Amino acid sequence: MADCLDQTETITFLGAAGTHDGVLPRRIDTSCAYVFLAGDFAYKMKRAVNLGYLDFSTLEGREAACRAEMALNRRTAPELYLRLSHVTREMDGRLALDGNGTPVEPIVVMRRFPDDALGTLALAAGRVDRAMVADLGRRLKPYHEACPIPPLPPAPMTARLDPCRAPLRAMAPGIPAARIEALLGRLTPHFAAADRMMAQRAALGFWRRGHGDLHLGNICLIEGRLVPFDALEFDDAFATADVLYDLAFLAMDLRRLGRGDLALALFDAYGDVGPGGPSLMPGCMALRAAIRAFVAHARWQATGGPAPIAEISGFLDAAEDCLADTKPRLLAIGGLSGTGKSTLGRALAPYLGPVPGALHLRTDVIRKALNGVAETEPLPPDAYGPGKSEAVYGALFEQAAAAFATGRSVILDGVFAREAERAAARAIAPQAFTGLWLEAPLPLRQGRIEGRRGDASDATPAVAAAQESYDLGRLDWRRLAAGGPLDTLVEAALAASGDEDGGPL
């Protein structure tokens, strides 16, 4: 195959209604591809460009990239990736799609999905929920475990940061150089620390040839299921990294778009992230955001128009957010049943400590797990008998200590009616500990309990009334009134935990 930089004739052919049974296609241009949407299908053609980090300037290179794209994406989206086709030059000189002549351009043919099914649009429309994101997180774990293990030892993570320095420094006018240098200065120690973990993590199987480009723009919503597509096909080395670098891209994107709760749900649903995993996420998420900034710059250079300063700055904002100088926190939320402990814990978790947020541990959930039942299955009274609460709180403290030791913030959520329970919570990490005690009138607590659906708590209005007689002993936790708006309570809780700037409010 010969070099073919002038693709004008092929673009005209693919953009013609006659090529698609009379349907005039809609064309979408990206920095490295042209996509033609016609009827139920999408026809994707690589641009003949050399962007430095990818080289599609030869026909051989584009052919190889298209074949790799088909193979990689059939792992996650076989229903979308249909076949590899070719525009061919026929004997009479005309172009044809999959004709008998000489191939002049490879084309990836995909099943078209509705425009509003793209992850970014589905999220903006409110059609992506926590359950969908958690389901994707659970599916990504076995996907990564099936991804190829590279034959060579893991490269340093700093080798992933270093090539980004020049593109970041060369971005559009309007981005202060001092901002870029400050960002690079904060990224460097994160990746130096990551390098110290790579050999151990690779030996445990966390170094894989993954998706490589797992952001919301490369995910679609099909029949209530989030489906990743458009894996990075042009550079195996670039797509090979610790699996958390894959996960970090989507977590960053969700958080950047105001859904830190979904970013945290993704991370928690993924499961075991290996030794040091939580401490890797801030740097990985930040670098992913920084790369999106200079990709936006490269797209502008390729397609023209006004410089996308606001878009670039937004990605840099996201990178800086991920690198916020926060240390792991241990926050315990106590209070009688119906005071809203779990509601507050869920609201706080994405914004407490390092990204993507805190591990939220509930005694109600732990009790169900210890009894071998589903979270929402009611337990008999003897599950709350003598010695049972001690076992539940013992498991709570054990899980909290293990998670905190990995660098994660942790939220402990339980009644904490006994002084000994409160003292044991503090003892896990005294220097990082905050205890909050929520208070609300009995009628409000009982009303909240009556309104619960599908919750792990077995508390009833009668239980709430009985708790009024509890002897709480000496209570030295910060008392917060829990009867008002949640936003107000979240602000007060963040202030009490010393993380006033950690939240979205």
C-alpha positions as CSV (number, residue, x, y, z in Angstrom):
1,M,0.0,0.0,0.0
2,A,1.2,3.5,-0.8
3,D,1.0,6.7,1.2
4,C,-2.2,8.6,0.7
5,L,-2.4,12.0,2.3
6,D,-5.1,13.5,0.1
7,Q,-8.4,12.0,1.2
8,T,-10.7,14.5,-0.5
9,E,-12.1,12.1,-3.1
10,T,-12.8,9.4,-0.4
11,I,-14.5,12.0,1.9
12,T,-16.7,13.1,-0.9
13,F,-17.6,9.6,-1.8
14,L,-18.5,8.6,1.8
15,G,-20.5,11.9,2.2
16,A,-22.7,11.3,-0.8
17,A,-26.2,10.0,-0.5
18,G,-25.6,7.7,-3.5
19,T,-23.1,5.7,-1.4
20,H,-25.7,5.0,1.3
21,D,-28.9,4.0,-0.7
22,G,-30.0,7.6,-1.0
23,V,-29.5,8.5,2.6
24,L,-27.5,11.7,3.0
25,P,-25.1,11.1,5.8
26,R,-24.2,13.4,8.6
27,R,-20.5,14.0,9.0
28,I,-18.6,14.4,12.3
29,D,-14.9,15.5,12.3
30,T,-12.6,14.6,15.1
31,S,-8.8,15.3,15.4
32,C,-8.0,11.9,14.0
33,A,-11.1,10.6,12.2
34,Y,-14.1,11.4,9.9
35,V,-17.4,9.7,10.9
36,F,-20.3,9.4,8.5
37,L,-23.7,8.6,10.0
38,A,-26.2,7.1,7.6
39,G,-29.3,5.3,8.6
40,D,-28.6,2.5,11.1
41,F,-24.8,2.6,10.5
42,A,-21.7,4.7,11.2
43,Y,-18.7,4.6,8.8
44,K,-15.5,5.7,10.5
45,M,-12.4,6.7,8.4
46,K,-9.0,7.6,9.9
47,R,-7.6,11.0,9.0
48,A,-4.3,11.0,7.2
49,V,-2.6,13.0,9.9
50,N,0.6,12.7,12.0
51,L,-0.2,14.3,15.4
52,G,3.0,13.2,17.0
53,Y,1.4,10.9,19.5
54,L,-0.4,9.1,16.6
55,D,0.6,8.6,12.9
56,F,-2.1,7.9,10.4
57,S,-0.2,9.5,7.5
58,T,0.2,6.2,5.6
59,L,-2.4,3.8,4.3
60,E,-0.6,0.9,6.0
61,G,-0.8,2.7,9.3
62,R,-4.5,3.4,8.9
63,E,-5.2,-0.2,7.9
64,A,-3.4,-1.5,11.0
65,A,-5.2,0.9,13.2
66,C,-8.7,-0.1,11.9
67,R,-7.9,-3.8,12.4
68,A,-6.8,-3.0,15.9
69,E,-9.9,-0.9,16.6
70,M,-12.1,-3.8,15.6
71,A,-10.3,-6.3,17.7
72,L,-10.1,-4.1,20.8
73,N,-13.7,-2.9,20.8
74,R,-15.3,-6.2,20.3
75,R,-14.2,-7.0,23.8
76,T,-16.6,-4.4,25.3
77,A,-19.0,-3.6,22.5
78,P,-19.4,-6.5,20.0
79,E,-23.0,-5.3,19.3
80,L,-21.6,-2.0,17.9
81,Y,-18.5,-3.1,15.9
82,L,-19.8,-4.9,12.8
83,R,-17.0,-5.3,10.2
84,L,-13.9,-3.8,8.6
85,S,-14.8,-2.5,5.1
86,H,-12.8,-0.8,2.4
87,V,-13.4,2.0,-0.1
88,T,-12.1,0.4,-3.4
89,R,-11.0,1.8,-6.8
90,E,-12.9,-0.1,-9.5
91,M,-11.6,-0.8,-13.0
92,D,-13.5,2.1,-14.4
93,G,-11.9,4.5,-11.9
94,R,-15.0,4.9,-9.7
95,L,-14.9,4.4,-6.0
96,A,-17.1,1.8,-4.3
97,L,-17.7,0.4,-0.8
98,D,-16.4,-3.1,-0.6
99,G,-16.1,-3.4,-4.4
100,N,-13.8,-5.8,-6.3
101,G,-11.2,-3.2,-7.0
102,T,-8.0,-2.1,-5.2
103,P,-8.6,-1.0,-1.6
104,V,-7.8,2.7,-1.2
105,E,-9.1,3.4,2.4
106,P,-10.1,1.1,5.3
107,I,-13.4,1.9,7.0
108,V,-14.7,0.7,10.4
109,V,-18.4,0.0,10.1
110,M,-20.4,0.3,13.3
111,R,-24.0,0.0,14.3
112,R,-25.3,3.5,14.9
113,F,-26.7,4.3,18.3
114,P,-29.0,7.3,19.0
115,D,-27.2,10.6,19.4
116,D,-28.5,11.1,22.8
117,A,-27.2,7.8,24.0
118,L,-23.6,9.1,24.1
119,G,-22.5,9.1,27.7
120,T,-21.9,12.9,28.0
121,L,-25.4,13.6,26.7
122,A,-27.1,10.8,28.6
123,L,-25.5,12.1,31.8
124,A,-26.5,15.7,31.1
125,A,-30.1,14.5,30.5
126,G,-30.2,12.8,33.9
127,R,-30.5,9.3,32.3
128,V,-27.4,7.9,34.0
129,D,-27.8,6.7,37.5
130,R,-25.7,5.2,40.3
131,A,-26.9,1.7,39.6
132,M,-25.7,1.9,35.9
133,V,-22.3,3.3,36.9
134,A,-21.9,0.6,39.6
135,D,-22.8,-2.1,37.1
136,L,-20.1,-0.7,34.7
137,G,-17.6,-0.7,37.5
138,R,-18.3,-4.3,38.3
139,R,-18.0,-5.3,34.6
140,L,-14.7,-3.4,34.2
141,K,-13.0,-5.6,36.8
142,P,-13.3,-8.9,34.8
143,Y,-12.7,-6.9,31.6
144,H,-9.3,-5.8,32.9
145,E,-8.5,-9.2,34.2
146,A,-9.0,-10.5,30.6
147,C,-6.9,-7.8,29.0
148,P,-3.4,-8.9,27.8
149,I,-0.5,-8.8,30.2
150,P,2.4,-7.2,28.3
151,P,5.5,-9.3,27.9
152,L,7.8,-6.5,29.1
153,P,8.2,-5.2,32.7
154,P,6.0,-2.2,33.6
155,A,7.3,1.1,32.4
156,P,7.7,3.9,35.0
157,M,4.5,5.9,35.5
158,T,6.7,9.0,35.2
159,A,7.3,7.9,31.6
160,R,3.6,8.6,31.1
161,L,3.9,12.1,32.6
162,D,7.1,13.2,30.9
163,P,5.8,13.2,27.3
164,C,2.9,15.4,28.4
165,R,5.1,18.2,29.6
166,A,5.8,19.7,26.2
167,P,2.2,19.6,24.9
168,L,0.9,21.2,28.1
169,R,3.4,24.0,27.8
170,A,2.6,24.6,24.2
171,M,-1.2,25.1,24.6
172,A,-3.3,27.9,23.3
173,P,-2.7,31.5,24.2
174,G,-4.7,32.5,27.3
175,I,-3.5,29.7,29.5
176,P,-0.9,31.2,31.9
177,A,2.5,29.4,31.8
178,A,2.7,29.6,35.6
179,R,-0.5,27.6,35.9
180,I,0.9,24.8,33.7
181,E,4.2,24.7,35.7
182,A,2.4,24.6,39.0
183,L,0.3,21.7,37.7
184,L,3.3,19.8,36.5
185,G,5.1,20.5,39.8
186,R,2.2,18.9,41.7
187,L,1.9,15.9,39.4
188,T,5.6,15.0,39.6
189,P,5.6,13.6,43.2
190,H,2.4,11.7,42.6
191,F,4.0,9.8,39.7
192,A,7.3,9.3,41.5
193,A,5.3,7.6,44.3
194,A,3.4,5.5,41.8
195,D,6.7,4.2,40.3
196,R,7.6,2.8,43.7
197,M,4.5,0.6,43.6
198,M,4.5,-0.5,40.0
199,A,6.6,-3.7,40.2
200,Q,4.5,-5.1,43.0
201,R,1.2,-4.2,41.4
202,A,2.3,-5.6,38.0
203,A,3.3,-8.8,39.7
204,L,-0.3,-9.0,41.0
205,G,-1.8,-8.5,37.5
206,F,-2.7,-4.8,37.7
207,W,-0.5,-3.8,34.7
208,R,-2.5,-4.5,31.5
209,R,-3.2,-3.4,27.9
210,G,-6.5,-1.8,28.7
211,H,-9.1,0.4,27.0
212,G,-6.8,3.5,27.1
213,D,-9.5,6.1,26.4
214,L,-12.3,5.4,28.8
215,H,-14.1,8.7,29.2
216,L,-17.8,9.5,28.9
217,G,-17.5,10.4,25.2
218,N,-16.5,6.8,24.5
219,I,-19.3,5.3,26.4
220,C,-22.9,4.9,25.2
221,L,-26.2,4.0,26.9
222,I,-27.8,1.0,25.3
223,E,-31.0,-0.5,26.8
224,G,-30.1,0.8,30.3
225,R,-26.5,-0.4,30.1
226,L,-23.3,1.7,29.8
227,V,-21.2,0.3,27.0
228,P,-17.6,1.4,26.5
229,F,-16.4,1.7,22.9
230,D,-13.7,3.5,20.8
231,A,-10.7,2.0,22.7
232,L,-7.3,3.5,22.0
233,E,-6.0,1.5,19.1
234,F,-3.0,3.4,17.7
235,D,-0.4,2.7,20.4
236,D,-0.3,-0.4,22.5
237,A,2.4,1.1,24.8
238,F,0.2,4.2,25.4
239,A,-2.8,2.0,26.3
240,T,-0.8,-0.2,28.6
241,A,-0.7,0.9,32.2
242,D,-1.9,0.2,35.6
243,V,-5.6,-0.6,35.3
244,L,-6.4,2.3,37.7
245,Y,-5.2,4.6,35.0
246,D,-8.0,3.3,32.8
247,L,-10.5,3.6,35.7
248,A,-9.2,7.1,36.6
249,F,-10.2,8.5,33.2
250,L,-13.9,7.9,33.7
251,A,-13.8,8.8,37.4
252,M,-12.3,12.1,36.4
253,D,-14.8,12.8,33.7
254,L,-17.8,12.1,36.0
255,R,-16.4,14.3,38.8
256,R,-15.5,17.0,36.3
257,L,-19.1,17.1,35.2
258,G,-20.4,17.5,38.8
259,R,-21.1,13.9,39.6
260,G,-18.5,13.0,42.1
261,D,-21.0,10.6,43.6
262,L,-20.9,8.6,40.4
263,A,-17.1,8.6,40.2
264,L,-17.0,7.2,43.7
265,A,-19.7,4.6,42.9
266,L,-17.6,3.5,39.9
267,F,-14.5,3.1,42.1
268,D,-16.2,1.3,44.9
269,A,-18.0,-1.1,42.6
270,Y,-14.8,-2.0,40.8
271,G,-13.7,-3.9,43.8
272,D,-10.1,-4.8,44.8
273,V,-7.7,-2.1,43.5
274,G,-4.6,-3.7,45.0
275,P,-1.9,-2.4,47.3
276,G,-1.6,1.4,47.2
277,G,-4.5,1.6,44.8
278,P,-6.4,4.5,46.4
279,S,-3.3,6.6,46.6
280,L,-2.7,6.2,42.8
281,M,-6.1,7.7,41.9
282,P,-5.5,11.5,42.5
283,G,-2.5,11.6,40.2
284,C,-4.0,9.4,37.6
285,M,-7.2,11.4,37.5
286,A,-5.3,14.7,37.3
287,L,-3.1,13.5,34.4
288,R,-6.1,12.3,32.5
289,A,-7.7,15.7,32.9
290,A,-4.5,17.4,31.8
291,I,-4.2,15.2,28.7
292,R,-7.8,16.1,27.8
293,A,-6.8,19.7,27.9
294,F,-4.0,19.3,25.4
295,V,-6.1,17.0,23.2
296,A,-8.7,19.8,23.1
297,H,-5.9,22.1,21.9
298,A,-4.8,19.6,19.3
299,R,-8.4,19.3,18.0
300,W,-8.6,23.0,17.7
301,Q,-5.3,23.1,15.7
302,A,-6.6,20.4,13.4
303,T,-10.1,21.8,12.8
304,G,-9.7,25.6,13.3
305,G,-12.1,28.0,14.8
306,P,-11.8,30.0,18.0
307,A,-9.3,28.7,20.6
308,P,-11.2,26.6,23.1
309,I,-9.9,28.4,26.2
310,A,-12.9,27.7,28.4
311,E,-12.8,24.0,27.6
312,I,-9.1,23.7,28.2
313,S,-9.3,25.7,31.4
314,G,-12.1,23.5,32.6
315,F,-10.0,20.4,32.2
316,L,-7.1,22.1,34.0
317,D,-9.6,23.0,36.8
318,A,-10.5,19.3,37.0
319,A,-6.8,18.4,37.2
320,E,-6.2,20.9,40.0
321,D,-9.3,19.6,41.9
322,C,-7.9,16.1,41.8
323,L,-4.6,17.2,43.2
324,A,-6.1,19.2,46.1
325,D,-3.8,19.0,49.1
326,T,-6.1,16.9,51.3
327,K,-5.1,14.1,53.5
328,P,-7.1,11.0,54.4
329,R,-9.8,11.6,57.0
330,L,-11.7,9.4,59.4
331,L,-15.2,10.7,60.0
332,A,-17.7,9.0,62.3
333,I,-21.4,9.9,62.0
334,G,-23.5,8.9,65.0
335,G,-27.0,9.6,66.1
336,L,-30.3,7.8,66.9
337,S,-32.2,6.1,64.1
338,G,-33.8,8.5,61.6
339,T,-31.4,11.4,62.1
340,G,-30.1,11.0,58.5
341,K,-26.7,9.5,59.1
342,S,-26.5,7.5,55.9
343,T,-28.0,10.4,53.8
344,L,-25.3,12.7,55.1
345,G,-22.6,10.0,54.7
346,R,-23.5,9.4,51.0
347,A,-23.5,13.2,50.4
348,L,-20.1,13.7,52.0
349,A,-18.3,10.7,50.7
350,P,-17.3,12.0,47.2
351,Y,-15.8,15.2,48.7
352,L,-14.0,14.0,51.8
353,G,-10.3,13.6,51.5
354,P,-8.4,12.5,48.4
355,V,-10.3,11.7,45.2
356,P,-12.4,9.9,44.3
357,G,-13.7,10.1,47.9
358,A,-14.3,8.3,51.2
359,L,-15.3,4.7,51.8
360,H,-18.7,4.8,53.4
361,L,-19.1,2.0,55.9
362,R,-22.6,1.4,57.5
363,T,-23.2,-0.8,60.5
364,D,-26.6,-1.7,59.0
365,V,-24.9,-3.1,55.9
366,I,-22.2,-4.9,57.9
367,R,-24.8,-6.5,60.1
368,K,-26.6,-7.9,57.1
369,A,-23.3,-9.2,55.6
370,L,-22.4,-10.9,58.9
371,N,-25.8,-12.6,58.8
372,G,-25.4,-13.7,55.2
373,V,-28.5,-11.9,53.9
374,A,-29.1,-9.2,51.3
375,E,-28.9,-5.5,52.4
376,T,-32.6,-5.0,52.2
377,E,-33.7,-8.3,53.8
378,P,-35.1,-7.8,57.3
379,L,-33.3,-9.6,60.2
380,P,-35.0,-11.3,63.1
381,P,-34.8,-9.7,66.6
382,D,-32.1,-12.1,67.8
383,A,-29.7,-10.6,65.2
384,Y,-29.8,-7.5,67.5
385,G,-29.4,-9.6,70.7
386,P,-26.5,-9.6,73.3
387,G,-23.1,-9.6,71.8
388,K,-24.3,-9.0,68.2
389,S,-23.6,-5.2,68.2
390,E,-20.1,-5.8,69.5
391,A,-19.4,-8.1,66.5
392,V,-20.8,-5.6,64.1
393,Y,-18.8,-2.7,65.4
394,G,-15.7,-4.9,65.6
395,A,-16.1,-5.6,61.9
396,L,-16.7,-1.9,61.2
397,F,-13.5,-0.9,62.9
398,E,-11.5,-3.6,61.2
399,Q,-12.6,-2.6,57.8
400,A,-12.1,1.1,58.5
401,A,-8.6,0.6,59.7
402,A,-7.6,-1.5,56.7
403,A,-9.1,1.1,54.3
404,F,-7.5,4.1,56.1
405,A,-4.1,2.3,55.9
406,T,-4.3,2.3,52.1
407,G,-4.7,6.1,52.0
408,R,-8.5,6.3,51.8
409,S,-10.7,8.5,53.8
410,V,-13.4,6.6,55.7
411,I,-16.8,7.4,56.9
412,L,-18.2,5.3,59.8
413,D,-22.0,5.3,59.9
414,G,-23.8,3.9,63.0
415,V,-25.7,4.8,66.1
416,F,-22.6,4.9,68.3
417,A,-24.7,5.0,71.4
418,R,-22.0,3.7,73.7
419,E,-18.9,5.6,74.8
420,A,-16.7,2.6,74.2
421,E,-17.8,2.5,70.5
422,R,-17.0,6.2,70.1
423,A,-13.6,5.8,71.7
424,A,-12.8,2.8,69.5
425,A,-13.6,4.8,66.4
426,R,-11.3,7.6,67.4
427,A,-8.5,5.2,68.2
428,I,-8.2,4.0,64.6
429,A,-6.6,7.3,63.6
430,P,-6.8,10.0,66.3
431,Q,-5.0,12.7,64.4
432,A,-7.3,12.4,61.4
433,F,-10.6,11.8,63.3
434,T,-13.8,13.8,63.5
435,G,-16.9,12.6,65.3
436,L,-20.3,14.1,64.4
437,W,-23.5,13.5,66.4
438,L,-26.7,14.2,64.5
439,E,-29.8,15.3,66.4
440,A,-33.4,15.6,65.3
441,P,-36.8,15.6,67.0
442,L,-38.5,12.2,67.5
443,P,-41.5,12.9,65.2
444,L,-39.1,13.8,62.3
445,R,-37.0,10.7,63.0
446,Q,-40.1,8.5,62.9
447,G,-41.4,10.1,59.8
448,R,-38.1,9.5,58.0
449,I,-38.1,5.8,59.1
450,E,-41.7,5.3,57.8
451,G,-40.7,6.8,54.5
452,R,-37.7,4.4,53.9
453,R,-37.8,2.0,51.0
454,G,-35.2,-0.5,50.1
455,D,-32.8,0.4,52.9
456,A,-30.5,-1.7,54.9
457,S,-31.8,-0.4,58.3
458,D,-34.3,-2.5,60.2
459,A,-35.2,0.4,62.5
460,T,-38.9,1.1,63.1
461,P,-40.8,4.1,64.6
462,A,-41.1,2.0,67.8
463,V,-37.3,1.5,67.9
464,A,-36.8,5.2,67.4
465,A,-39.1,6.0,70.3
466,A,-37.3,3.4,72.5
467,Q,-33.9,5.1,71.8
468,E,-35.0,8.3,73.4
469,S,-34.2,6.7,76.8
470,Y,-30.6,5.8,75.9
471,D,-28.0,6.8,78.3
472,L,-25.3,8.1,75.9
473,G,-22.8,8.9,78.6
474,R,-20.1,11.5,77.9
475,L,-20.6,12.7,74.3
476,D,-17.7,14.8,73.0
477,W,-18.5,14.6,69.3
478,R,-19.6,17.7,67.4
479,R,-23.4,18.0,67.7
480,L,-25.2,19.0,64.5
481,A,-29.0,19.7,64.1
482,A,-30.2,17.3,61.4
483,G,-33.6,18.6,60.8
484,G,-32.9,21.2,58.1
485,P,-31.7,21.2,54.4
486,L,-29.1,18.6,53.5
487,D,-26.9,21.2,51.8
488,T,-26.7,23.1,55.1
489,L,-25.8,20.0,57.0
490,V,-23.1,19.0,54.5
491,E,-21.5,22.4,54.8
492,A,-21.5,22.1,58.6
493,A,-20.1,18.6,58.4
494,L,-17.3,19.6,56.0
495,A,-16.4,22.5,58.2
496,A,-16.3,20.4,61.3
497,S,-14.1,17.8,59.6
498,G,-11.7,20.5,58.5
499,D,-12.5,20.1,54.8
500,E,-14.4,23.2,54.1
501,D,-13.1,23.4,50.6
502,G,-13.6,19.8,49.8
503,G,-17.2,19.9,48.8
504,P,-19.3,21.0,45.8
505,L,-21.3,23.6,47.7
